[in-house]
Amino acid sequence: MDKNLNELLRWGIENSVPKDSTPGSETTAFRALPNAEDVPPNGAEASAAPPPKSDLTPEVMAALFGGPSEADLMKAAIELITDTTDTSITLDDRLTAFDNFEQLIESLDNANNLEKLSLWTPLLGLLKHEEQELRRMAAWCVGTAVQNNVKTQERLLAMGGIPHLVRLATHEHEHEAVRRKAVYALSSAVRNYQPAMDVAHEELKKKGHPVEGDKIDAADMDAVDGVMNGLKEKAAKGRKN
């Protein structure tokens, strides 16, 4: 049986109550959710215990009502953004899909699902897209996905994403808005995660960006801020249009 349907069935069983309490009766009915008129006025005490909290996940609710899950929405967004065959898709359509995607991955669970859904590869690929607005949005989404999240920081590093971000952040012919989002993503990727900081440090030295010492402590926020502020200053000199 489908896992979501199995969860739905279990929820139904757990939330059923006897309809007829006479011995031998096997008839049951589901507990009803309270209607607005059932809520007591201000200051009055409820005469009965509140209904049990539902353990239905968004996926199970989707199975019940037929709507897409958040995972489905994430995949659909990336598919639309990367679609090269449908000529009816406009840049605005892609940017709207990217904006929706960014909001979805603000959730820690959804960000962690990027690996399971195989979305890291297309997302990082968009950092090299010919359209500057899509590069900007890709960098923004990477930054959102890895912010305060060791699991996604590890994944970004493993996927080779740090050099891409350093390239965007330091490329003198890149647009300012793209470079700023790349700095944001890089900052989120290295804070409190030393392996990514070490790679970023080496890549920055290769690009000629001045960095002090042989190592930067990823847990030293002042030190990290110093590097990122220097990148922001250079980004401000990037192309304006």
Salt bridges, closest charged atoms under 4 A:
GLU7 OE1 - ARG10 NH2 2.64
GLU115 OE2 - ARG155 NH1 3.63
GLU133 OE1 - ARG136 NH2 2.80
GLU172 OE2 - HIS173 NE2 3.57
GLU174 OE2 - ARG135 NH2 2.81
GLU174 OE2 - HIS175 ND1 3.42
GLU176 OE2 - ARG180 NE 3.03
GLU176 OE1 - LYS240 NZ 2.67
ASP198 OD2 - LYS215 NZ 3.11
GLU202 OE2 - HIS201 ND1 3.81
GLU202 OE2 - LYS205 NZ 3.39
GLU203 OE2 - LYS206 NZ 3.33
ASP225 OD1 - ARG191 NH2 2.50
